[in-house]
Amino acid sequence: MREPWIQCALVDMLYMMTWRVIRMDEPNVFISGDNPVFFTDDIGLMHPDGDLSFPISSRAALHASWIPGSAELIFVPGAEYVAQEINRRTVCAAEQFLFASNEHADVDKIAKQPPPTLYPFPWW
């Protein structure tokens, strides 16, 4: 079991990140999986390029990063390339199952893409 101070430090760090809700106008854009949270595990969340993404519905995803922003939760319209990158990260993080509300979601094509890169994704 981890020490409580480690968990408190993690919560404090996550709280300090800039959080955005990325909204898509089109229905059935984001896919999810059995391990839906993607974070830059190889460089760590404390790294200036560290980020975290989590699809919360087929039309919205959470994104946290160190890219400067508001202390409040920010709602932003998403672009297609942002949805593609979040889906790619979700597919790469999945262990066995993927879930898509759109029967036309080409999960096989997404799964064949290279794993997420270590450089910061150009969200904005």
C-alpha positions as a printed NumPy array, in Angstrom:
array([[  0.   ,   0.   ,   0.   ],
       [  1.272,   3.458,  -0.868],
       [  1.872,   6.059,   1.759],
       [ -0.928,   8.673,   2.   ],
       [  1.471,  11.551,   1.333],
       [  2.246,  10.123,  -2.097],
       [ -1.431,  10.087,  -2.99 ],
       [ -1.891,  13.637,  -1.68 ],
       [  1.038,  14.833,  -3.781],
       [ -0.477,  13.236,  -6.884],
       [ -3.858,  14.854,  -6.257],
       [ -2.19 ,  18.239,  -5.702],
       [ -0.235,  17.859,  -8.942],
       [ -3.357,  16.94 , -10.93 ],
       [ -5.185,  19.905,  -9.426],
       [ -2.457,  22.296, -10.607],
       [ -2.707,  21.153, -14.232],
       [ -4.861,  23.008, -16.771],
       [ -8.013,  20.971, -17.395],
       [-10.03 ,  21.228, -20.583],
       [-13.222,  19.573, -21.768],
       [-12.937,  19.045, -25.497],
       [-16.361,  19.023, -27.118],
       [-17.082,  17.729, -30.58 ],
       [-20.143,  18.757, -32.607],
       [-20.402,  15.456, -34.414],
       [-21.938,  12.515, -32.544],
       [-19.994,   9.331, -31.835],
       [-16.508,  10.76 , -32.171],
       [-14.579,   9.476, -29.149],
       [-13.998,   5.817, -28.406],
       [-13.191,   4.333, -25.025],
       [-11.641,   1.167, -23.708],
       [-10.937,  -0.959, -20.678],
       [ -8.119,   1.418, -19.725],
       [ -9.496,   4.78 , -20.934],
       [ -7.106,   7.157, -19.196],
       [ -3.959,   7.867, -21.17 ],
       [ -1.081,   9.727, -19.595],
       [  2.505,  10.195, -20.57 ],
       [  3.78 ,   7.437, -18.32 ],
       [  7.2  ,   7.246, -19.982],
       [  8.07 ,  10.886, -19.24 ],
       [  5.763,  11.372, -16.26 ],
       [  3.018,  13.841, -15.554],
       [  5.379,  16.238, -13.775],
       [  7.362,  16.721, -16.987],
       [  6.46 ,  20.03 , -18.733],
       [  5.281,  17.989, -21.737],
       [  3.255,  15.567, -19.596],
       [ -0.454,  15.335, -20.229],
       [ -3.493,  13.189, -19.572],
       [ -6.568,  12.449, -21.688],
       [ -9.797,  10.649, -20.895],
       [-12.873,  10.271, -23.147],
       [-15.946,  10.927, -20.989],
       [-18.587,  10.436, -23.685],
       [-18.788,   9.9  , -27.421],
       [-18.756,  13.695, -27.852],
       [-16.465,  14.914, -25.062],
       [-13.054,  14.197, -23.562],
       [-11.06 ,  15.579, -20.658],
       [ -7.522,  16.763, -21.227],
       [ -5.051,  17.952, -18.593],
       [ -1.669,  19.467, -19.366],
       [  0.861,  22.041, -18.265],
       [ -0.052,  24.273, -21.22 ],
       [ -0.977,  27.54 , -19.486],
       [ -4.656,  28.215, -19.133],
       [ -7.296,  29.153, -16.655],
       [ -7.52 ,  27.894, -13.084],
       [-11.123,  27.036, -13.975],
       [-12.247,  24.132, -16.141],
       [-12.095,  25.255, -19.781],
       [-14.596,  24.112, -22.411],
       [-13.202,  24.175, -25.933],
       [-14.496,  23.018, -29.293],
       [-12.476,  20.13 , -30.622],
       [-10.872,  19.691, -33.977],
       [-10.762,  16.43 , -35.913],
       [ -7.025,  15.989, -35.35 ],
       [ -7.551,  16.314, -31.58 ],
       [-10.207,  13.577, -31.612],
       [ -7.951,  11.365, -33.732],
       [ -5.052,  11.796, -31.303],
       [ -7.175,  11.112, -28.223],
       [ -8.607,   8.015, -29.922],
       [ -5.114,   6.852, -30.874],
       [ -3.954,   7.245, -27.287],
       [ -7.046,   5.429, -25.994],
       [ -6.458,   2.525, -28.371],
       [ -2.787,   2.314, -27.371],
       [ -3.703,   2.265, -23.666],
       [ -6.402,  -0.415, -24.034],
       [ -5.509,  -3.835, -22.734],
       [ -8.271,  -5.937, -24.283],
       [-11.506,  -4.08 , -25.026],
       [-12.458,  -0.974, -26.986],
       [-15.888,   0.627, -27.03 ],
       [-17.341,   2.785, -29.775],
       [-20.912,   3.971, -30.155],
       [-20.318,   4.366, -33.866],
       [-20.323,   1.126, -35.806],
       [-18.153,   2.812, -38.42 ],
       [-15.295,   3.594, -36.03 ],
       [-12.234,   2.106, -37.695],
       [-10.548,   0.812, -34.542],
       [ -8.308,  -1.54 , -36.52 ],
       [ -6.9  ,   1.377, -38.511],
       [ -6.336,   3.4  , -35.332],
       [ -4.674,   0.432, -33.612],
       [ -2.146,   0.084, -36.444],
       [ -0.907,   3.651, -35.987],
       [  2.353,   4.11 , -34.105],
       [  2.157,   4.55 , -30.332],
       [  1.803,   8.067, -28.974],
       [  4.881,  10.202, -29.246],
       [  6.862,  11.746, -26.423],
       [  6.607,  15.309, -27.687],
       [  3.674,  17.455, -26.631],
       [  0.665,  17.162, -28.859],
       [ -0.276,  20.547, -30.437],
       [ -3.73 ,  20.811, -28.944],
       [ -4.24 ,  24.499, -29.693]])
